[in-house]
């Protein structure tokens, strides 16, 4: 018999998870009836959810957003305001072109590459 691939296991557990949802039973009750480990059920449920979240995160970081230039200060400094769709706002006061470039570079960096300091 051929060894099951990861895709086979994913398909199997998606079907199991869907059967549990449709059954109306608790996860523990469903697993007891089916002879499954509740820990395995939860682990596969988390594992199958993860790729969708990561894909959504990647799409959100790569999405184009509208930009509006509010003013053109004469002295070369101004305020930089970045607003995310979630409502989070980053305001940098008295910044120059180099600061704007640094902020944009940091925002475009992958989450694992970003510095965690303020």
Buried (B, 14 or more C-beta within 10 A) or exposed (E): EEEEEEEEEBEEBEEBBEEBEEEEBEBEEBBEEBEBEBEEBEEBBEEBEEEEEEEEEEEEEEEEEEEEEEEEEEEEEBEBEBEEEEEEEEEBEEBBEEBBEEBEEEEEEEEEEEEEEE
